[in-house]
Amino acid sequence: CAINLCDSVQSSCGNTASVLSSGLLAPPAVLAMTLAAFLDVAYESMAPMWVELSFLVFFVLGFGFMRMDRFVRNHSKRNKKWTEQLQPRMFDARLRKTIEAEAASGKQEAVLKAWRVGRNSAPTPPELMELVVQALMDLEPEAAAGELMEHLRKHAVALGHSRIACGVLNIVARAGQIHTLENLWEFFQRDLHIKPTCQMYDILIAGFASVGDEKKVAKIFETLKESRMKLTARGYSLTIKGFLKNNMVDAVLKQLLAMNEQIIHIPPFAIVQFVRISCEANRAAETFRALTEASITLPPEAVSLLLEDRAKHRDLELATRIEALAREAKQPLLCGAYDALLKLNTAVGNLHALDLFEEMQTAGIRISEGLCVGLLSRCADGKFLRFAEAIVTFCRARQGMTIAVYSALMKVYAYCSMFDKACDLYDQICADGLEPDAMMYGCLMKFSVECGRTKLSRELSERAPSLDIQNYMSLIRAAGRDRDVNRAFSVLERLRVSGVPLDIAAYNCVLDVCVSAGDMNRARELVDEIKSISTPDIITYNTLMKGYCSGSDIKGARALLKEMEEAGHRPNDVSFNCLLNACVSSSSGNFHDAWETIAMMEKAGVAVDNYTMSILLKAVKSVRNETVVTQALQLLDKSGLDVCKDEILLNNVLETCIRHRETRRLENILSTFMKSGLRPSLHTYGSLIKASAALKNLDQCWALWQEMEVRRAMVPND
């Protein structure tokens, strides 16, 4: 077959050559004819062998397929060997366990020792890297950067990625090693070619913020802006946390406003801590205004902090605004918020305190005994009787009437000059099976003397477990109420033998009983006794002067003034006021002596006070001499006294102006009173209503009546 094929090809080529030599065809055409002739001959020659040729082809393909698995196995082995050559060695398992165990027990030196044994042979795994970096920061912060860089550079293939960078930077930033942080940040980019990620930027900013470096934080923000990257919510939170750590109010506020502008959720803890440092910096009002203008919702804890701060500064106006905003946002008020609001409203006698107290009970918020006692004390200061009785009603309903609550209620009655009701509490205390303490016994004895219940004071002295000098002095004053000089001296004798240290105040108290009873002979004898054992003080001389003035012995009073000066005691305001009272109280109403006494006061450098003006105005309000009245009112203007700061002076001024039709002055006084914080007594309310009626201001009369009866829960008298 092969011979036939060769002969056929030779014959064809001979024919082609003859055609070519004839010059009838171009070479390309000749080549095409030759190829066509060759293919025809090949096809004709191999046609009988197509079956054999097909068998041969398929045999070769089958053999190759059967040997393919050996080729693949050899190729896989070569790849595996190459991969194993590239893969770094694993960190020693025993050293790994040692590092984890020592780090858990806080042995940082052992951690570094184990790491340094295996650091050269294998890269540190990410979970161990943080433990090692922490140990370096604790023990060797200055040398940590160089050692870390050397290890990371040596194992750059395994450790040169952002996960390792974030872990290392995070530990360094928390340690506050800013210089090391900056060196590592530059190293990761320059030597390891790690592209900074958002997480890496967050950590860098947090590190700068933790040391209060606001300029570097701003620089990172600019870098992010140039790179068209945005700070994440976590980044903002870490920045705020760092600034909060350094009490940077303005820096924190700037970040909060930035988060709010980008509609990023602000963590409640950030707002609460920001409000806390603002209150500590005395910038609560500014903070509240900035947050509300930005429409940032205040968490309940922040509301409580603001209200507590305003309570310390007695700022009811801003506290009311804060409460209104919280209620508008439907934020629940916490116990601290109620506490602050109650204190503020109670101090000014605002009826909103009743609503808040009722709301606390409805909401199930625990009302402690301490809160009730504290509120009762504030009711005493503001003479807020109505709220005090509401608190007591609550305590009684829950069997919570303790000695502390009774003591606070007693204080309320005393401040409202309701000494009789304060004494009535003693029977209730006994009925509840309680025993007053020594302080309460002392107060009850004092109140019983004030309301004239001297018998009760003696009973209390017998029941009291022990008496101190103040208790004995209350018994002496009770004798003075009864004008019983002998009993006063008897109590003084009991005091002498009781072992309680005796001071000149007790002698002065007995001296006051003598002059109140008009027994000046015993008074002089007692003064001589005081001189024999001690030195009389200014109170001794003033008490003795009170006796001379009570007997209208002006000559004797002036002689005593000279005696005081000779004894080394300069007469004070009490001395001159006592003499002034004697001058205006004499049957003749000698205002010449009164003006002479005031001149003596001015010469001695003693200023005219509330008592001076009260004594003078009380005397002139019933005289018909308008010149005297004008002089008295001119002296009041000259003194510069605020009549709304003292109830006695206020009552005397009002009575004088009403009697002498000083309408313009009345209008000014009433206007000043409405702006003042004075909490008037029942008698003062009467004078104010009378003054409003003299001005024919019926609306003001009714407003004062409502305040007295409804808000203050006072019972009107005749």
Salt bridges, closest charged atoms under 4 A:
ASP69 OD2 - ARG73 NH1 3.48
ASP92 OD1 - ARG94 NE 3.84
GLU100 OE2 - ARG96 NE 3.78
GLU127 OE2 - ARG96 NH2 2.05
GLU140 OE1 - ARG116 NH2 2.80
GLU147 OE2 - ARG116 NE 2.71
GLU147 OE2 - ARG119 NH1 2.35
GLU182 OE2 - LYS216 NZ 2.70
GLU186 OE2 - ARG190 NH1 3.06
ASP191 OD2 - ARG153 NH2 3.00
ASP191 OD1 - ARG190 NE 2.76
ASP250 OD1 - ARG283 NH2 2.67
GLU286 OE2 - ARG283 NH2 2.67
ASP309 OD2 - ARG310 NH2 2.63
ASP309 OD2 - HIS313 ND1 3.80
ASP315 OD2 - ARG310 NH1 2.96
GLU323 OE2 - ARG327 NE 2.96
GLU323 OE2 - HIS352 NE2 2.97
ASP339 OD1 - LYS343 NZ 3.19
ASP355 OD2 - HIS352 ND1 3.90
GLU359 OE2 - ARG327 NH1 3.10
ASP420 OD1 - ARG453 NH1 2.97
ASP424 OD1 - ARG453 NH1 3.03
ASP482 OD2 - ARG458 NH1 3.88
ASP482 OD2 - ARG487 NH2 2.94
ASP484 OD2 - ARG487 NH1 3.55
GLU493 OE1 - ARG496 NH1 2.81
ASP512 OD1 - LYS546 NZ 2.99
GLU529 OE2 - ARG496 NH2 2.80
GLU563 OE1 - ARG524 NH2 3.49
GLU563 OE2 - LYS531 NZ 3.46
ASP593 OD1 - ARG558 NH2 3.95
GLU596 OE2 - ARG558 NH1 3.75
GLU596 OE1 - HIS592 NE2 3.81
GLU602 OE2 - LYS638 NZ 3.95
GLU626 OE2 - HIS660 ND1 3.25
ASP637 OD1 - ARG665 NH1 2.95
GLU647 OE2 - LYS383 NZ 2.68
GLU655 OE1 - LYS690 NZ 3.56
